[in-house]
Amino acid sequence: MSERYMEVVTTPVFLEKRLSGNEPPRCVDGRPSDDSEQGPQMLGGSINVILLECIYNGRSLNEQNAVDDIENLHEMEFNTGAHRGQHAHGEASDCGFADRMRDILRVAVEKRDLITKHLLSIYDQNKESFPPLPFNELMEKAYEKIEAYSPDEIKIKGEELVALVEKTDSKVETVRDDHTEEAAFVNLVEGTTLDTSGLNQEGTQVFNLDIFEVAKHAKASGVPEDFSIPASLILYAATEIVLVEDKGKPALPVEIHF
């Protein structure tokens, strides 16, 4: 991870879209989709929340637990969603988070010091935008659970997991084209997301994580925000390493939208 990773920069511009609260979650993926409702962006859509719940409670991410989590969200009146892409084949869904969750967890642990350093730097530069949190302490506590959770506890992933989510009355959208993301946003404005379609029309792709929307869905699954927020940021950073830097591409700058 280069030193410019997670630097706050000013471009590209974040196109804000208000959420009605009824849109199903979608992935942080910046590629275009012809069937997206442009709901809140999370890692793999609702898969983000499933993994958080399993890590927090020390449960295997298996078929039954994944279905239980989705059904619980529905009972709490949350819509759910995920995605696959045009490059899906065999066991691969073309959702990097769903396909590479085990690798992402391993990298999160292996790169703990570097990820922690950069996340703390970003938090320190944007304290006024976050709720008052003992962020360093929360990062350490989140890492305690992440490090205690073996990647081998992920029993279902990729297309198998996306298809399972699809069977639970969830919206599974399809993205197309190749990845050309220029930055990774963290959106701190509750009730909003990125107008990905508008940005795509300008010829731009970015990743985006609607962190407080993740926290809202996670809370409905019994996961407190003092875990869901730092843990999701850790997983987001690890996802960037696995899907961008480990493929030989330059590290993406992170932009904070507030």
C-alpha positions as a LaTeX table, in Angstrom:
\begin{tabular}{lrrr}
\hline
Residue & $x$ (\AA) & $y$ (\AA) & $z$ (\AA) \\
\hline
Met1 & 0.00 & 0.00 & 0.00 \\
Ser2 & 1.57 & 3.25 & $-1.06$ \\
Glu3 & 1.79 & 6.30 & 1.15 \\
Arg4 & $-0.75$ & 8.13 & $-0.99$ \\
Tyr5 & $-3.36$ & 5.52 & $-0.13$ \\
Met6 & $-6.22$ & 7.12 & 1.80 \\
Glu7 & $-5.07$ & 10.67 & 1.27 \\
Val8 & $-7.94$ & 13.14 & 1.17 \\
Val9 & $-8.12$ & 14.69 & $-2.30$ \\
Thr10 & $-10.61$ & 16.98 & $-3.95$ \\
Thr11 & $-11.51$ & 15.19 & $-7.17$ \\
Pro12 & $-13.54$ & 13.55 & $-8.62$ \\
Val13 & $-16.67$ & 15.30 & $-7.38$ \\
Phe14 & $-19.14$ & 13.28 & $-5.30$ \\
Leu15 & $-22.60$ & 13.38 & $-6.90$ \\
Glu16 & $-24.98$ & 13.09 & $-3.96$ \\
Lys17 & $-28.31$ & 11.27 & $-4.25$ \\
Arg18 & $-30.97$ & 11.29 & $-1.55$ \\
Leu19 & $-32.26$ & 7.90 & $-0.39$ \\
Ser20 & $-35.93$ & 7.18 & 0.18 \\
Gly21 & $-35.06$ & 4.44 & 2.64 \\
Asn22 & $-36.71$ & 1.73 & 0.53 \\
Glu23 & $-33.90$ & 1.05 & $-1.92$ \\
Pro24 & $-32.08$ & $-2.27$ & $-1.46$ \\
Pro25 & $-28.36$ & $-2.04$ & $-0.68$ \\
Arg26 & $-25.90$ & $-2.42$ & $-3.55$ \\
Cys27 & $-22.16$ & $-2.93$ & $-3.65$ \\
Val28 & $-19.46$ & $-0.25$ & $-3.39$ \\
Asp29 & $-18.65$ & $-1.12$ & $-7.03$ \\
Gly30 & $-18.40$ & 1.93 & $-9.30$ \\
Arg31 & $-19.29$ & 0.20 & $-12.57$ \\
Pro32 & $-22.50$ & 0.99 & $-14.46$ \\
Ser33 & $-25.68$ & $-1.03$ & $-14.00$ \\
Asp34 & $-28.83$ & $-0.90$ & $-16.11$ \\
Asp35 & $-31.07$ & $-2.36$ & $-13.40$ \\
Ser36 & $-29.88$ & $-0.57$ & $-10.24$ \\
Glu37 & $-32.18$ & 1.27 & $-7.85$ \\
Gln38 & $-29.06$ & 3.06 & $-6.56$ \\
Gly39 & $-29.59$ & 2.14 & $-2.95$ \\
Pro40 & $-27.01$ & 2.52 & $-0.16$ \\
Gln41 & $-23.56$ & 1.23 & $-1.06$ \\
Met42 & $-22.03$ & $-1.42$ & 1.16 \\
Leu43 & $-19.36$ & $-4.07$ & 0.65 \\
Gly44 & $-21.14$ & $-6.62$ & $-1.51$ \\
Gly45 & $-24.46$ & $-4.99$ & $-0.61$ \\
Ser46 & $-26.15$ & $-6.83$ & 2.27 \\
Ile47 & $-23.24$ & $-9.29$ & 2.32 \\
Asn48 & $-21.38$ & $-6.59$ & 4.28 \\
Val49 & $-23.92$ & $-6.92$ & 7.09 \\
Ile50 & $-23.96$ & $-10.73$ & 6.97 \\
Leu51 & $-20.18$ & $-10.87$ & 7.41 \\
Leu52 & $-20.22$ & $-8.27$ & 10.20 \\
Glu53 & $-22.85$ & $-10.23$ & 12.11 \\
Cys54 & $-20.91$ & $-13.48$ & 11.74 \\
Ile55 & $-17.63$ & $-11.90$ & 12.85 \\
Tyr56 & $-19.22$ & $-10.05$ & 15.77 \\
Asn57 & $-20.98$ & $-13.16$ & 17.09 \\
Gly58 & $-18.30$ & $-15.67$ & 16.09 \\
Arg59 & $-20.60$ & $-17.59$ & 13.74 \\
Ser60 & $-19.70$ & $-19.38$ & 10.53 \\
Leu61 & $-20.85$ & $-17.66$ & 7.37 \\
Asn62 & $-22.78$ & $-20.63$ & 6.08 \\
Glu63 & $-26.02$ & $-21.01$ & 4.16 \\
Gln64 & $-28.29$ & $-21.13$ & 7.20 \\
Asn65 & $-26.73$ & $-18.19$ & 9.00 \\
Ala66 & $-26.74$ & $-16.08$ & 5.83 \\
Val67 & $-30.44$ & $-16.81$ & 5.28 \\
Asp68 & $-31.18$ & $-16.08$ & 8.94 \\
Asp69 & $-29.47$ & $-12.68$ & 8.67 \\
Ile70 & $-31.37$ & $-11.74$ & 5.50 \\
Glu71 & $-34.69$ & $-12.86$ & 6.97 \\
Asn72 & $-33.98$ & $-10.90$ & 10.15 \\
Leu73 & $-33.33$ & $-7.76$ & 8.11 \\
His74 & $-36.62$ & $-8.30$ & 6.29 \\
Glu75 & $-38.43$ & $-8.68$ & 9.61 \\
Met76 & $-36.88$ & $-5.37$ & 10.67 \\
Glu77 & $-38.31$ & $-3.87$ & 7.46 \\
Phe78 & $-34.98$ & $-3.48$ & 5.67 \\
Asn79 & $-34.67$ & $-4.37$ & 2.00 \\
Thr80 & $-31.64$ & $-6.41$ & 1.01 \\
Gly81 & $-29.48$ & $-6.70$ & $-2.08$ \\
Ala82 & $-26.25$ & $-7.81$ & $-3.73$ \\
His83 & $-24.81$ & $-7.88$ & $-7.25$ \\
Arg84 & $-23.05$ & $-9.90$ & $-9.87$ \\
Gly85 & $-21.24$ & $-8.67$ & $-12.97$ \\
Gln86 & $-20.91$ & $-9.42$ & $-16.65$ \\
His87 & $-17.62$ & $-11.24$ & $-15.97$ \\
Ala88 & $-19.32$ & $-13.79$ & $-13.69$ \\
His89 & $-18.40$ & $-17.35$ & $-14.48$ \\
Gly90 & $-18.53$ & $-20.61$ & $-12.58$ \\
Glu91 & $-18.05$ & $-19.98$ & $-8.86$ \\
Ala92 & $-17.13$ & $-16.31$ & $-9.42$ \\
Ser93 & $-19.95$ & $-13.75$ & $-9.20$ \\
Asp94 & $-17.82$ & $-10.79$ & $-10.42$ \\
Cys95 & $-18.51$ & $-9.14$ & $-7.06$ \\
Gly96 & $-15.00$ & $-8.79$ & $-5.69$ \\
Phe97 & $-16.12$ & $-8.70$ & $-2.07$ \\
Ala98 & $-18.29$ & $-11.82$ & $-2.34$ \\
Asp99 & $-15.65$ & $-13.70$ & $-4.34$ \\
Arg100 & $-12.59$ & $-12.71$ & $-2.28$ \\
Met101 & $-13.89$ & $-12.47$ & 1.31 \\
Arg102 & $-11.39$ & $-14.98$ & 2.66 \\
Asp103 & $-8.48$ & $-13.13$ & 1.06 \\
Ile104 & $-9.86$ & $-9.79$ & 2.28 \\
Leu105 & $-9.97$ & $-11.05$ & 5.87 \\
Arg106 & $-6.42$ & $-12.39$ & 5.61 \\
Val107 & $-5.12$ & $-9.10$ & 4.23 \\
Ala108 & $-6.98$ & $-7.12$ & 6.89 \\
Val109 & $-5.00$ & $-9.03$ & 9.52 \\
Glu110 & $-1.67$ & $-9.14$ & 7.66 \\
Lys111 & $-1.76$ & $-5.39$ & 6.94 \\
Arg112 & $-3.17$ & $-4.38$ & 10.32 \\
Asp113 & $-0.48$ & $-1.83$ & 11.19 \\
Leu114 & $-0.62$ & $-0.11$ & 7.81 \\
Ile115 & $-4.43$ & $-0.09$ & 7.60 \\
Thr116 & $-4.71$ & 1.21 & 11.16 \\
Lys117 & $-2.20$ & 3.98 & 10.49 \\
His118 & $-4.06$ & 5.24 & 7.44 \\
Leu119 & $-7.54$ & 4.98 & 8.94 \\
Leu120 & $-6.45$ & 6.87 & 12.05 \\
Ser121 & $-4.88$ & 9.54 & 9.85 \\
Ile122 & $-8.11$ & 9.95 & 7.90 \\
Tyr123 & $-10.15$ & 10.08 & 11.10 \\
Asp124 & $-7.85$ & 12.68 & 12.67 \\
Gln125 & $-8.17$ & 14.90 & 9.59 \\
Asn126 & $-11.98$ & 14.66 & 9.63 \\
Lys127 & $-12.89$ & 14.46 & 13.33 \\
Glu128 & $-15.52$ & 17.17 & 13.01 \\
Ser129 & $-17.43$ & 15.07 & 10.47 \\
Phe130 & $-17.54$ & 11.86 & 12.52 \\
Pro131 & $-19.52$ & 11.44 & 15.73 \\
Pro132 & $-17.26$ & 11.79 & 18.78 \\
Leu133 & $-15.66$ & 8.37 & 19.03 \\
Pro134 & $-12.58$ & 6.92 & 20.76 \\
Phe135 & $-11.56$ & 5.77 & 17.29 \\
Asn136 & $-8.19$ & 4.24 & 18.20 \\
Glu137 & $-9.80$ & 2.12 & 20.93 \\
Leu138 & $-12.66$ & 1.09 & 18.63 \\
Met139 & $-10.21$ & 0.06 & 15.93 \\
Glu140 & $-8.37$ & $-2.16$ & 18.39 \\
Lys141 & $-11.58$ & $-3.79$ & 19.59 \\
Ala142 & $-12.77$ & $-4.33$ & 16.02 \\
Tyr143 & $-9.46$ & $-5.95$ & 15.19 \\
Glu144 & $-9.74$ & $-8.27$ & 18.19 \\
Lys145 & $-12.84$ & $-9.84$ & 16.66 \\
Ile146 & $-11.53$ & $-9.75$ & 13.08 \\
Glu147 & $-8.29$ & $-11.49$ & 14.09 \\
Ala148 & $-10.23$ & $-14.08$ & 16.08 \\
Tyr149 & $-12.37$ & $-14.91$ & 13.06 \\
Ser150 & $-10.76$ & $-17.49$ & 10.79 \\
Pro151 & $-11.29$ & $-17.04$ & 7.03 \\
Asp152 & $-12.10$ & $-20.76$ & 7.06 \\
Glu153 & $-15.36$ & $-19.86$ & 8.83 \\
Ile154 & $-16.56$ & $-18.51$ & 5.48 \\
Lys155 & $-18.26$ & $-21.61$ & 4.13 \\
Ile156 & $-20.17$ & $-19.97$ & 1.29 \\
Lys157 & $-18.99$ & $-17.17$ & $-1.00$ \\
Gly158 & $-18.96$ & $-15.96$ & $-4.59$ \\
Glu159 & $-21.78$ & $-16.89$ & $-6.94$ \\
Glu160 & $-23.12$ & $-19.44$ & $-4.47$ \\
Leu161 & $-23.61$ & $-16.72$ & $-1.85$ \\
Val162 & $-25.00$ & $-14.15$ & $-4.31$ \\
Ala163 & $-27.48$ & $-16.73$ & $-5.65$ \\
Leu164 & $-28.52$ & $-17.56$ & $-2.09$ \\
Val165 & $-29.17$ & $-13.88$ & $-1.33$ \\
Glu166 & $-31.15$ & $-13.65$ & $-4.57$ \\
Lys167 & $-33.40$ & $-16.50$ & $-3.47$ \\
Thr168 & $-34.36$ & $-14.65$ & $-0.28$ \\
Asp169 & $-36.44$ & $-12.00$ & $-2.06$ \\
Ser170 & $-33.46$ & $-9.67$ & $-2.38$ \\
Lys171 & $-32.57$ & $-7.41$ & $-5.29$ \\
Val172 & $-29.49$ & $-8.65$ & $-7.15$ \\
Glu173 & $-28.40$ & $-6.16$ & $-9.79$ \\
Thr174 & $-25.90$ & $-6.70$ & $-12.60$ \\
Val175 & $-22.97$ & $-4.38$ & $-13.31$ \\
Arg176 & $-21.14$ & $-4.28$ & $-16.60$ \\
Asp177 & $-17.81$ & $-3.28$ & $-18.10$ \\
Asp178 & $-14.37$ & $-3.32$ & $-16.44$ \\
His179 & $-13.21$ & $-1.59$ & $-13.27$ \\
Thr180 & $-11.71$ & 1.88 & $-13.80$ \\
Glu181 & $-12.30$ & 3.38 & $-10.34$ \\
Glu182 & $-10.27$ & 6.51 & $-9.64$ \\
Ala183 & $-10.89$ & 6.89 & $-5.91$ \\
Ala184 & $-12.59$ & 5.30 & $-2.90$ \\
Phe185 & $-15.18$ & 7.48 & $-1.18$ \\
Val186 & $-16.42$ & 7.17 & 2.39 \\
Asn187 & $-19.77$ & 8.92 & 2.55 \\
Leu188 & $-20.63$ & 10.38 & 5.97 \\
Val189 & $-23.93$ & 12.02 & 5.01 \\
Glu190 & $-26.78$ & 9.93 & 6.38 \\
Gly191 & $-29.70$ & 9.31 & 4.04 \\
Thr192 & $-27.59$ & 9.78 & 0.93 \\
Thr193 & $-25.55$ & 7.73 & $-1.49$ \\
Leu194 & $-23.50$ & 8.30 & $-4.63$ \\
Asp195 & $-25.28$ & 8.93 & $-7.91$ \\
Thr196 & $-23.19$ & 6.28 & $-9.64$ \\
Ser197 & $-25.21$ & 6.52 & $-12.84$ \\
Gly198 & $-24.59$ & 10.26 & $-13.08$ \\
Leu199 & $-20.89$ & 9.79 & $-12.48$ \\
Asn200 & $-20.73$ & 7.00 & $-15.07$ \\
Gln201 & $-22.33$ & 9.33 & $-17.62$ \\
Glu202 & $-19.41$ & 11.67 & $-17.00$ \\
Gly203 & $-17.04$ & 8.81 & $-17.78$ \\
Thr204 & $-15.96$ & 8.34 & $-14.16$ \\
Gln205 & $-15.99$ & 5.42 & $-11.75$ \\
Val206 & $-15.32$ & 5.50 & $-8.01$ \\
Phe207 & $-15.88$ & 3.12 & $-5.14$ \\
Asn208 & $-18.17$ & 4.40 & $-2.40$ \\
Leu209 & $-19.05$ & 3.18 & 1.10 \\
Asp210 & $-22.09$ & 4.72 & 2.81 \\
Ile211 & $-20.74$ & 4.05 & 6.29 \\
Phe212 & $-23.71$ & 5.20 & 8.37 \\
Glu213 & $-26.14$ & 3.26 & 6.18 \\
Val214 & $-24.04$ & 0.16 & 6.88 \\
Ala215 & $-24.23$ & 0.93 & 10.60 \\
Lys216 & $-28.03$ & 1.29 & 10.40 \\
His217 & $-28.49$ & $-2.11$ & 8.72 \\
Ala218 & $-25.93$ & $-3.74$ & 11.01 \\
Lys219 & $-27.71$ & $-2.42$ & 14.11 \\
Ala220 & $-30.89$ & $-4.13$ & 12.92 \\
Ser221 & $-28.84$ & $-7.35$ & 12.90 \\
Gly222 & $-27.72$ & $-6.81$ & 16.48 \\
Val223 & $-24.29$ & $-5.41$ & 15.63 \\
Pro224 & $-23.50$ & $-2.11$ & 17.40 \\
Glu225 & $-22.10$ & 0.80 & 15.43 \\
Asp226 & $-18.97$ & 0.94 & 17.59 \\
Phe227 & $-18.05$ & $-2.33$ & 15.85 \\
Ser228 & $-19.76$ & $-2.02$ & 12.47 \\
Ile229 & $-18.19$ & 1.35 & 11.60 \\
Pro230 & $-14.49$ & 0.58 & 12.30 \\
Ala231 & $-14.81$ & $-3.02$ & 11.09 \\
Ser232 & $-16.37$ & $-1.94$ & 7.79 \\
Leu233 & $-13.65$ & 0.65 & 7.26 \\
Ile234 & $-11.00$ & $-2.00$ & 7.93 \\
Leu235 & $-12.64$ & $-4.40$ & 5.46 \\
Tyr236 & $-13.02$ & $-1.59$ & 2.90 \\
Ala237 & $-9.30$ & $-0.81$ & 3.14 \\
Ala238 & $-8.41$ & $-4.50$ & 2.82 \\
Thr239 & $-10.77$ & $-4.84$ & $-0.16$ \\
Glu240 & $-8.95$ & $-2.01$ & $-1.95$ \\
Ile241 & $-5.63$ & $-3.76$ & $-1.41$ \\
Val242 & $-6.91$ & $-7.11$ & $-2.70$ \\
Leu243 & $-8.84$ & $-5.77$ & $-5.69$ \\
Val244 & $-6.57$ & $-2.90$ & $-6.73$ \\
Glu245 & $-3.03$ & $-2.91$ & $-5.35$ \\
Asp246 & $-2.50$ & $-6.66$ & $-5.38$ \\
Lys247 & $-3.32$ & $-6.56$ & $-9.09$ \\
Gly248 & $-0.42$ & $-4.18$ & $-9.68$ \\
Lys249 & $-2.51$ & $-1.02$ & $-9.93$ \\
Pro250 & $-1.73$ & 2.23 & $-8.06$ \\
Ala251 & $-3.32$ & 2.64 & $-4.64$ \\
Leu252 & $-6.56$ & 4.59 & $-4.73$ \\
Pro253 & $-6.88$ & 7.81 & $-2.76$ \\
Val254 & $-9.77$ & 7.93 & $-0.29$ \\
Glu255 & $-12.12$ & 10.89 & $-0.30$ \\
Ile256 & $-14.39$ & 11.74 & 2.61 \\
His257 & $-17.81$ & 13.12 & 1.66 \\
Phe258 & $-19.49$ & 15.12 & 4.44 \\
\hline
\end{tabular}
